[in-house]
């Protein structure tokens, strides 16, 4: 059973969850959610901007049997929760809506041996850059939505990398597309071929297959 802590406002659900881990040492699973997040973090130096239609929450998760697949698994499970919506996945751990606008980002951290997944998603959005899962505005309870998604994640974890890779690649929005991955100021272009054995991006380049383990992906031309 998930121990759920919901607050009106906090700087970061990731940081608040780390504080709670010291208070509830006997709790196997902890979820922290909020109505308003002030200083959410994304990958690298990026921030996650909380919007009126946003959900921001963090939960403890058991690592995937191949730990480097954990963040990829989280994005796939969130997309599966919204099964009726046309959502696609962007390597390594983002979700696009049907207009190919980012509507969800996931950050997985190892905190003293405990894996924490921070999830920020827009149920709806009028932001010029970020999209929403749904096209229309509606009233919703951030407490209950966070709890339902977290429960779905915990109940539907993948036991093998084979099925995880298969399902992720089937939902990938840039499979077979020409992409550019930027990592530490270095840019690598190639055709996105899928996931490697550790969840890395495999790019087909004129010099062979390149394995990219981290970085920011940009689609240059669609292969669909």
PEUR-V820025 format. One record per run of one state. SS is the DSSP state (a for helix, b for strand, c for the rest). FROM is the first residue (numbers start at 1). LEN is the number of residues. If there is no record, write none. Layout:
ss-><SS & SS>
from-><FROM & FROM>
len-><LEN & LEN>
This chain:
ss-><c & b & c & a & c & b & c & b & c & b & c & b & c & a & c & b & c & b & c & b & c & b & c & a & c & a & b & c & b & c & b & c & b & c & b & c & b & c>
from-><1 & 3 & 11 & 13 & 24 & 30 & 38 & 40 & 42 & 47 & 49 & 54 & 62 & 67 & 82 & 88 & 91 & 94 & 97 & 102 & 112 & 114 & 123 & 142 & 156 & 161 & 172 & 173 & 178 & 184 & 186 & 196 & 201 & 206 & 208 & 213 & 216 & 222>
len-><2 & 8 & 2 & 11 & 6 & 8 & 2 & 2 & 5 & 2 & 5 & 8 & 5 & 15 & 6 & 3 & 3 & 3 & 5 & 10 & 2 & 9 & 19 & 14 & 5 & 11 & 1 & 5 & 6 & 2 & 10 & 5 & 5 & 2 & 5 & 3 & 6 & 3>
